[in-house]
Amino acid sequence: MKIGVLASQGAFAEHITALKRLSAEAVPVRLPRELNGVDGLIIPGGESTVIARLMLDDNLSGDIRELARSGLPVMGTCAGVIVMSKKVFPSTLEPLRIMDISVRRNVFGRQQESFETELPIPALGEPAFPAIFIRAPAIEQVNGAVKVLARLADDTIVAARQGKLLVLAFHPELTDDLRFHRYFLDIIAGKQ
């Protein structure tokens, strides 16, 4: 299984390391031709405006949008949630609009207000997942076939899935817990 990790900016190296720990082939993607032959794609956390701009500059946006609409599994974490969404508030960036969700940026405050919490996620089973939130977005609205996978205690949606698309407002790549990367590989393999 060959997984592309968008490597324009952000926490892409950590995703590559997590995938390799699960014996998956992980390749950085910076140019359209590097999407050839990938079985799935991860859009990592980072700065969403920068990631979206670099995707446009590198002619990746259209290709990723088409591949996702044709069934390529895509996982977005933190900034990746923003990039994959249909609507973003507040923002002037152009999202991919591949997932039927509305997202609000930086809901949990600035960098110094980052936090970690034990998040119950029924799709992963026990124990709770150690979710790390860093200037994270929140999913404000889900539509259509989008299924909520996790909420905070205050009911804020922080993980969702729509078919082969998976979004997490937190950073699973910054933990030693590989369950979300394994879950994404299972989606690719048709086991989830």
Rosetta blueprint (number, residue, H / E / L):
1 M L
2 K E
3 I E
4 G E
5 V E
6 L E
7 A L
8 S L
9 Q L
10 G L
11 A L
12 F H
13 A H
14 E H
15 H H
16 I H
17 T H
18 A H
19 L H
20 K H
21 R H
22 L L
23 S L
24 A L
25 E E
26 A E
27 V E
28 P E
29 V E
30 R L
31 L L
32 P H
33 R H
34 E H
35 L H
36 N L
37 G L
38 V L
39 D L
40 G E
41 L E
42 I E
43 I E
44 P L
45 G L
46 G L
47 E L
48 S H
49 T H
50 V H
51 I H
52 A H
53 R H
54 L H
55 M H
56 L H
57 D H
58 D L
59 N L
60 L L
61 S H
62 G H
63 D H
64 I H
65 R H
66 E H
67 L H
68 A H
69 R H
70 S L
71 G L
72 L L
73 P L
74 V E
75 M E
76 G E
77 T E
78 C L
79 A H
80 G H
81 V H
82 I H
83 V H
84 M H
85 S E
86 K E
87 K E
88 V E
89 F E
90 P L
91 S L
92 T L
93 L L
94 E L
95 P L
96 L L
97 R L
98 I L
99 M E
100 D E
101 I E
102 S E
103 V E
104 R E
105 R L
106 N L
107 V L
108 F L
109 G L
110 R L
111 Q H
112 Q H
113 E H
114 S L
115 F E
116 E E
117 T E
118 E E
119 L E
120 P L
121 I L
122 P L
123 A L
124 L L
125 G L
126 E L
127 P L
128 A L
129 F E
130 P E
131 A E
132 I E
133 F E
134 I L
135 R L
136 A L
137 P L
138 A E
139 I E
140 E E
141 Q E
142 V E
143 N L
144 G L
145 A L
146 V L
147 K E
148 V E
149 L E
150 A E
151 R E
152 L L
153 A L
154 D L
155 D L
156 T L
157 I E
158 V E
159 A E
160 A E
161 R E
162 Q E
163 G L
164 K L
165 L E
166 L E
167 V E
168 L E
169 A L
170 F L
171 H L
172 P H
173 E H
174 L H
175 T L
176 D L
177 D L
178 L L
179 R H
180 F H
181 H H
182 R H
183 Y H
184 F H
185 L H
186 D H
187 I H
188 I H
189 A H
190 G L
191 K L
192 Q L
